[in-house]
Amino acid sequence: MQAEEYAKIFKALSHPIRLNIACGLLHKGKCNVNTMVERLHVSQSLVSQHINILKNAGIIKGCREGNLIWYTFENKLAKQLLQNINLKICE
């Protein structure tokens, strides 16, 4: 079963934008779409598409506060993987 979990995580993180989102959340703790759009220099709709993939994989979760949804890192296994590969973008 663990191989399937790893495969799901690797597939979700296999795009540079999703990897940047995950690393950003890992480093910062929480973030909203507006901030991600500014930092990644891509459209809001593109960020939202990538967020949905990460959410469906169970890597991140969103919590509504007023008009904003704050996203946080959720998956311990994905967190360990990113910390172990020690990517510069995750610092």
N, CA, C and O atoms as a GROMACS GRO file, in nm:
protein
  364
    1MET      N    1   0.081  -0.120   0.000
    1MET     CA    2   0.000   0.000   0.000
    1MET      C    3   0.086   0.126   0.000
    1MET      O    4   0.047   0.225  -0.062
    2GLN      N    5   0.201   0.126   0.067
    2GLN     CA    6   0.284   0.245   0.074
    2GLN      C    7   0.337   0.286  -0.064
    2GLN      O    8   0.354   0.405  -0.089
    3ALA      N    9   0.363   0.190  -0.152
    3ALA     CA   10   0.409   0.223  -0.287
    3ALA      C   11   0.304   0.305  -0.361
    3ALA      O   12   0.339   0.396  -0.436
    4GLU      N   13   0.178   0.273  -0.341
    4GLU     CA   14   0.070   0.349  -0.404
    4GLU      C   15   0.064   0.492  -0.350
    4GLU      O   16   0.040   0.587  -0.424
    5GLU      N   17   0.087   0.506  -0.220
    5GLU     CA   18   0.089   0.640  -0.159
    5GLU      C   19   0.203   0.724  -0.217
    5GLU      O   20   0.183   0.840  -0.252
    6TYR      N   21   0.321   0.664  -0.225
    6TYR     CA   22   0.436   0.734  -0.282
    6TYR      C   23   0.407   0.775  -0.427
    6TYR      O   24   0.436   0.888  -0.466
    7ALA      N   25   0.352   0.684  -0.504
    7ALA     CA   26   0.322   0.713  -0.645
    7ALA      C   27   0.224   0.830  -0.658
    7ALA      O   28   0.242   0.916  -0.744
    8LYS      N   29   0.123   0.833  -0.574
    8LYS     CA   30   0.024   0.941  -0.575
    8LYS      C   31   0.091   1.075  -0.543
    8LYS      O   32   0.062   1.176  -0.607
    9ILE      N   33   0.178   1.075  -0.445
    9ILE     CA   34   0.249   1.197  -0.406
    9ILE      C   35   0.344   1.242  -0.517
    9ILE      O   36   0.344   1.359  -0.554
   10PHE      N   37   0.423   1.149  -0.570
   10PHE     CA   38   0.516   1.185  -0.677
   10PHE      C   39   0.443   1.240  -0.799
   10PHE      O   40   0.489   1.335  -0.861
   11LYS      N   41   0.331   1.180  -0.832
   11LYS     CA   42   0.254   1.226  -0.947
   11LYS      C   43   0.202   1.368  -0.924
   11LYS      O   44   0.209   1.453  -1.013
   12ALA      N   45   0.152   1.394  -0.804
   12ALA     CA   46   0.099   1.528  -0.772
   12ALA      C   47   0.210   1.632  -0.770
   12ALA      O   48   0.185   1.747  -0.806
   13LEU      N   49   0.329   1.596  -0.730
   13LEU     CA   50   0.440   1.691  -0.720
   13LEU      C   51   0.524   1.698  -0.848
   13LEU      O   52   0.626   1.768  -0.852
   14SER      N   53   0.482   1.628  -0.952
   14SER     CA   54   0.565   1.617  -1.072
   14SER      C   55   0.562   1.739  -1.163
   14SER      O   56   0.629   1.740  -1.266
   15HIS      N   57   0.488   1.841  -1.129
   15HIS     CA   58   0.485   1.964  -1.208
   15HIS      C   59   0.558   2.075  -1.131
   15HIS      O   60   0.539   2.086  -1.010
   16PRO      N   61   0.639   2.156  -1.198
   16PRO     CA   62   0.715   2.260  -1.127
   16PRO      C   63   0.628   2.357  -1.046
   16PRO      O   64   0.668   2.398  -0.937
   17ILE      N   65   0.512   2.394  -1.096
   17ILE     CA   66   0.425   2.486  -1.021
   17ILE      C   67   0.375   2.419  -0.893
   17ILE      O   68   0.374   2.481  -0.787
   18ARG      N   69   0.332   2.294  -0.904
   18ARG     CA   70   0.284   2.223  -0.784
   18ARG      C   71   0.397   2.202  -0.684
   18ARG      O   72   0.376   2.211  -0.563
   19LEU      N   73   0.514   2.174  -0.734
   19LEU     CA   74   0.630   2.156  -0.646
   19LEU      C   75   0.662   2.287  -0.574
   19LEU      O   76   0.694   2.287  -0.456
   20ASN      N   77   0.655   2.398  -0.646
   20ASN     CA   78   0.677   2.530  -0.584
   20ASN      C   79   0.570   2.562  -0.480
   20ASN      O   80   0.602   2.615  -0.373
   21ILE      N   81   0.445   2.531  -0.510
   21ILE     CA   82   0.337   2.554  -0.414
   21ILE      C   83   0.360   2.472  -0.287
   21ILE      O   84   0.353   2.524  -0.176
   22ALA      N   85   0.389   2.344  -0.305
   22ALA     CA   86   0.411   2.255  -0.190
   22ALA      C   87   0.531   2.301  -0.107
   22ALA      O   88   0.522   2.306   0.016
   23CYS      N   89   0.640   2.335  -0.172
   23CYS     CA   90   0.760   2.381  -0.100
   23CYS      C   91   0.733   2.513  -0.029
   23CYS      O   92   0.779   2.534   0.083
   24GLY      N   93   0.660   2.601  -0.094
   24GLY     CA   94   0.626   2.728  -0.032
   24GLY      C   95   0.543   2.709   0.094
   24GLY      O   96   0.568   2.773   0.196
   25LEU      N   97   0.444   2.620   0.086
   25LEU     CA   98   0.362   2.593   0.204
   25LEU      C   99   0.442   2.524   0.313
   25LEU      O  100   0.422   2.550   0.432
   26LEU      N  101   0.532   2.437   0.273
   26LEU     CA  102   0.617   2.368   0.369
   26LEU      C  103   0.703   2.469   0.444
   26LEU      O  104   0.723   2.458   0.565
   27HIS      N  105   0.755   2.566   0.372
   27HIS     CA  106   0.844   2.666   0.432
   27HIS      C  107   0.768   2.775   0.508
   27HIS      O  108   0.807   2.814   0.617
   28LYS      N  109   0.658   2.823   0.449
   28LYS     CA  110   0.586   2.938   0.506
   28LYS      C  111   0.480   2.898   0.608
   28LYS      O  112   0.450   2.976   0.698
   29GLY      N  113   0.422   2.780   0.594
   29GLY     CA  114   0.318   2.735   0.687
   29GLY      C  115   0.180   2.745   0.629
   29GLY      O  116   0.106   2.646   0.627
   30LYS      N  117   0.142   2.865   0.580
   30LYS     CA  118   0.013   2.879   0.516
   30LYS      C  119   0.020   2.992   0.415
   30LYS      O  120   0.104   3.082   0.425
   31CYS      N  121  -0.070   2.986   0.317
   31CYS     CA  122  -0.068   3.085   0.210
   31CYS      C  123  -0.203   3.085   0.141
   31CYS      O  124  -0.276   2.985   0.145
   32ASN      N  125  -0.238   3.198   0.077
   32ASN     CA  126  -0.362   3.203   0.000
   32ASN      C  127  -0.329   3.214  -0.149
   32ASN      O  128  -0.213   3.235  -0.186
   33VAL      N  129  -0.429   3.199  -0.232
   33VAL     CA  130  -0.409   3.196  -0.377
   33VAL      C  131  -0.349   3.327  -0.428
   33VAL      O  132  -0.261   3.326  -0.514
   34ASN      N  133  -0.395   3.441  -0.374
   34ASN     CA  134  -0.344   3.570  -0.421
   34ASN      C  135  -0.193   3.581  -0.404
   34ASN      O  136  -0.123   3.628  -0.494
   35THR      N  137  -0.143   3.538  -0.291
   35THR     CA  138   0.001   3.541  -0.266
   35THR      C  139   0.074   3.446  -0.359
   35THR      O  140   0.181   3.478  -0.410
   36MET      N  141   0.017   3.327  -0.382
   36MET     CA  142   0.079   3.230  -0.473
   36MET      C  143   0.088   3.287  -0.614
   36MET      O  144   0.189   3.270  -0.682
   37VAL      N  145  -0.018   3.353  -0.659
   37VAL     CA  146  -0.020   3.414  -0.793
   37VAL      C  147   0.093   3.516  -0.805
   37VAL      O  148   0.166   3.517  -0.904
   38GLU      N  149   0.108   3.601  -0.704
   38GLU     CA  150   0.213   3.703  -0.705
   38GLU      C  151   0.353   3.642  -0.707
   38GLU      O  152   0.439   3.687  -0.782
   39ARG      N  153   0.374   3.540  -0.627
   39ARG     CA  154   0.508   3.481  -0.615
   39ARG      C  155   0.544   3.391  -0.733
   39ARG      O  156   0.661   3.384  -0.772
   40LEU      N  157   0.445   3.324  -0.790
   40LEU     CA  158   0.471   3.231  -0.900
   40LEU      C  159   0.462   3.298  -1.038
   40LEU      O  160   0.506   3.241  -1.137
   41HIS      N  161   0.405   3.418  -1.042
   41HIS     CA  162   0.389   3.492  -1.169
   41HIS      C  163   0.310   3.414  -1.273
   41HIS      O  164   0.348   3.408  -1.390
   42VAL      N  165   0.201   3.353  -1.229
   42VAL     CA  166   0.109   3.282  -1.317
   42VAL      C  167  -0.033   3.326  -1.284
   42VAL      O  168  -0.056   3.394  -1.184
   43SER      N  169  -0.128   3.287  -1.367
   43SER     CA  170  -0.267   3.330  -1.349
   43SER      C  171  -0.332   3.261  -1.229
   43SER      O  172  -0.289   3.154  -1.185
   44GLN      N  173  -0.436   3.325  -1.178
   44GLN     CA  174  -0.512   3.270  -1.067
   44GLN      C  175  -0.576   3.137  -1.104
   44GLN      O  176  -0.579   3.045  -1.022
   45SER      N  177  -0.625   3.126  -1.226
   45SER     CA  178  -0.690   3.001  -1.267
   45SER      C  179  -0.589   2.886  -1.273
   45SER      O  180  -0.623   2.772  -1.240
   46LEU      N  181  -0.467   2.915  -1.316
   46LEU     CA  182  -0.364   2.811  -1.321
   46LEU      C  183  -0.325   2.765  -1.181
   46LEU      O  184  -0.310   2.646  -1.156
   47VAL      N  185  -0.309   2.860  -1.090
   47VAL     CA  186  -0.278   2.824  -0.951
   47VAL      C  187  -0.390   2.739  -0.893
   47VAL      O  188  -0.365   2.638  -0.827
   48SER      N  189  -0.515   2.779  -0.918
   48SER     CA  190  -0.630   2.704  -0.866
   48SER      C  191  -0.633   2.561  -0.919
   48SER      O  192  -0.664   2.468  -0.845
   49GLN      N  193  -0.600   2.543  -1.046
   49GLN     CA  194  -0.595   2.407  -1.104
   49GLN      C  195  -0.491   2.322  -1.032
   49GLN      O  196  -0.517   2.206  -0.998
   50HIS      N  197  -0.374   2.379  -1.008
   50HIS     CA  198  -0.268   2.304  -0.942
   50HIS      C  199  -0.301   2.278  -0.794
   50HIS      O  200  -0.267   2.173  -0.740
   51ILE      N  201  -0.365   2.374  -0.730
   51ILE     CA  202  -0.409   2.353  -0.592
   51ILE      C  203  -0.506   2.236  -0.584
   51ILE      O  204  -0.496   2.153  -0.492
   52ASN      N  205  -0.598   2.227  -0.677
   52ASN     CA  206  -0.695   2.115  -0.677
   52ASN      C  207  -0.626   1.981  -0.689
   52ASN      O  208  -0.666   1.885  -0.624
   53ILE      N  209  -0.523   1.973  -0.769
   53ILE     CA  210  -0.449   1.847  -0.784
   53ILE      C  211  -0.380   1.812  -0.652
   53ILE      O  212  -0.384   1.696  -0.609
   54LEU      N  213  -0.318   1.910  -0.589
   54LEU     CA  214  -0.252   1.886  -0.460
   54LEU      C  215  -0.352   1.849  -0.351
   54LEU      O  216  -0.323   1.763  -0.268
   55LYS      N  217  -0.468   1.913  -0.351
   55LYS     CA  218  -0.572   1.880  -0.254
   55LYS      C  219  -0.625   1.739  -0.277
   55LYS      O  220  -0.641   1.662  -0.181
   56ASN      N  221  -0.651   1.704  -0.402
   56ASN     CA  222  -0.703   1.570  -0.433
   56ASN      C  223  -0.604   1.460  -0.396
   56ASN      O  224  -0.644   1.347  -0.367
   57ALA      N  225  -0.476   1.493  -0.398
   57ALA     CA  226  -0.373   1.396  -0.359
   57ALA      C  227  -0.354   1.392  -0.208
   57ALA      O  228  -0.278   1.310  -0.157
   58GLY      N  229  -0.423   1.482  -0.136
   58GLY     CA  230  -0.412   1.484   0.009
   58GLY      C  231  -0.286   1.550   0.060
   58GLY      O  232  -0.249   1.532   0.176
   59ILE      N  233  -0.218   1.628  -0.025
   59ILE     CA  234  -0.093   1.691   0.016
   59ILE      C  235  -0.119   1.822   0.089
   59ILE      O  236  -0.048   1.855   0.185
   60ILE      N  237  -0.218   1.897   0.045
   60ILE     CA  238  -0.252   2.023   0.110
   60ILE      C  239  -0.401   2.023   0.144
   60ILE      O  240  -0.478   1.941   0.095
   61LYS      N  241  -0.439   2.119   0.230
   61LYS     CA  242  -0.580   2.138   0.260
   61LYS      C  243  -0.606   2.288   0.269
   61LYS      O  244  -0.515   2.367   0.293
   62GLY      N  245  -0.732   2.325   0.250
   62GLY     CA  246  -0.770   2.465   0.258
   62GLY      C  247  -0.865   2.489   0.372
   62GLY      O  248  -0.947   2.404   0.406
   63CYS      N  249  -0.854   2.606   0.432
   63CYS     CA  250  -0.941   2.646   0.543
   63CYS      C  251  -0.987   2.789   0.518
   63CYS      O  252  -0.905   2.880   0.506
   64ARG      N  253  -1.118   2.809   0.511
   64ARG     CA  254  -1.173   2.941   0.481
   64ARG      C  255  -1.169   3.029   0.605
   64ARG      O  256  -1.209   2.988   0.715
   65GLU      N  257  -1.120   3.151   0.585
   65GLU     CA  258  -1.124   3.256   0.688
   65GLU      C  259  -1.176   3.381   0.620
   65GLU      O  260  -1.102   3.449   0.549
   66GLY      N  261  -1.301   3.412   0.641
   66GLY     CA  262  -1.362   3.527   0.574
   66GLY      C  263  -1.372   3.501   0.424
   66GLY      O  264  -1.428   3.400   0.381
   67ASN      N  265  -1.317   3.593   0.346
   67ASN     CA  266  -1.321   3.580   0.200
   67ASN      C  267  -1.205   3.500   0.144
   67ASN      O  268  -1.203   3.469   0.024
   68LEU      N  269  -1.108   3.465   0.227
   68LEU     CA  270  -0.988   3.396   0.179
   68LEU      C  271  -0.987   3.250   0.222
   68LEU      O  272  -1.042   3.213   0.325
   69ILE      N  273  -0.924   3.170   0.140
   69ILE     CA  274  -0.896   3.031   0.176
   69ILE      C  275  -0.746   3.021   0.197
   69ILE      O  276  -0.667   3.051   0.108
   70TRP      N  277  -0.708   2.979   0.316
   70TRP     CA  278  -0.567   2.961   0.348
   70TRP      C  279  -0.532   2.814   0.331
   70TRP      O  280  -0.600   2.726   0.384
   71TYR      N  281  -0.425   2.788   0.258
   71TYR     CA  282  -0.381   2.652   0.232
   71TYR      C  283  -0.262   2.618   0.321
   71TYR      O  284  -0.174   2.701   0.343
   72THR      N  285  -0.262   2.495   0.370
   72THR     CA  286  -0.153   2.446   0.454
   72THR      C  287  -0.112   2.308   0.407
   72THR      O  288  -0.188   2.238   0.341
   73PHE      N  289   0.010   2.270   0.443
   73PHE     CA  290   0.062   2.138   0.410
   73PHE      C  291  -0.004   2.036   0.501
   73PHE      O  292  -0.014   2.059   0.622
   74GLU      N  293  -0.049   1.926   0.446
   74GLU     CA  294  -0.128   1.830   0.523
   74GLU      C  295  -0.062   1.692   0.536
   74GLU      O  296  -0.082   1.624   0.637
   75ASN      N  297   0.014   1.651   0.437
   75ASN     CA  298   0.059   1.513   0.427
   75ASN      C  299   0.200   1.494   0.486
   75ASN      O  300   0.297   1.551   0.436
   76LYS      N  301   0.209   1.415   0.591
   76LYS     CA  302   0.337   1.393   0.659
   76LYS      C  303   0.438   1.320   0.570
   76LYS      O  304   0.556   1.352   0.572
   77LEU      N  305   0.391   1.224   0.491
   77LEU     CA  306   0.480   1.149   0.403
   77LEU      C  307   0.538   1.241   0.296
   77LEU      O  308   0.658   1.235   0.268
   78ALA      N  309   0.455   1.325   0.236
   78ALA     CA  310   0.502   1.420   0.134
   78ALA      C  311   0.600   1.519   0.196
   78ALA      O  312   0.699   1.557   0.134
   79LYS      N  313   0.571   1.560   0.318
   79LYS     CA  314   0.661   1.653   0.389
   79LYS      C  315   0.798   1.589   0.409
   79LYS      O  316   0.900   1.654   0.386
   80GLN      N  317   0.801   1.464   0.451
   80GLN     CA  318   0.928   1.393   0.470
   80GLN      C  319   1.003   1.380   0.338
   80GLN      O  320   1.125   1.398   0.334
   81LEU      N  321   0.932   1.349   0.231
   81LEU     CA  322   0.996   1.334   0.101
   81LEU      C  323   1.063   1.465   0.058
   81LEU      O  324   1.178   1.465   0.015
   82LEU      N  325   0.990   1.575   0.070
   82LEU     CA  326   1.046   1.705   0.030
   82LEU      C  327   1.163   1.745   0.118
   82LEU      O  328   1.262   1.800   0.069
   83GLN      N  329   1.154   1.718   0.246
   83GLN     CA  330   1.265   1.751   0.335
   83GLN      C  331   1.387   1.665   0.306
   83GLN      O  332   1.500   1.712   0.317
   84ASN      N  333   1.365   1.539   0.269
   84ASN     CA  334   1.477   1.448   0.242
   84ASN      C  335   1.550   1.481   0.112
   84ASN      O  336   1.671   1.461   0.104
   85ILE      N  337   1.478   1.531   0.011
   85ILE     CA  338   1.547   1.562  -0.114
   85ILE      C  339   1.612   1.700  -0.109
   85ILE      O  340   1.692   1.734  -0.196
   86ASN      N  341   1.578   1.779  -0.006
   86ASN     CA  342   1.648   1.903   0.025
   86ASN      C  343   1.656   1.997  -0.096
   86ASN      O  344   1.765   2.041  -0.133
   87LEU      N  345   1.542   2.027  -0.156
   87LEU     CA  346   1.538   2.118  -0.268
   87LEU      C  347   1.566   2.261  -0.224
   87LEU      O  348   1.520   2.302  -0.117
   88LYS      N  349   1.640   2.336  -0.302
   88LYS     CA  350   1.669   2.476  -0.270
   88LYS      C  351   1.539   2.558  -0.268
   88LYS      O  352   1.528   2.652  -0.189
   89ILE      N  353   1.442   2.524  -0.354
   89ILE     CA  354   1.317   2.601  -0.357
   89ILE      C  355   1.237   2.582  -0.230
   89ILE      O  356   1.148   2.662  -0.202
   90CYS      N  357   1.266   2.479  -0.153
   90CYS     CA  358   1.192   2.454  -0.030
   90CYS      C  359   1.252   2.530   0.089
   90CYS      O  360   1.202   2.518   0.201
   91GLU      N  361   1.354   2.606   0.066
   91GLU     CA  362   1.419   2.680   0.177
   91GLU      C  363   1.360   2.818   0.190
   91GLU      O  364   1.401   2.895   0.277
   0.00000   0.00000   0.00000
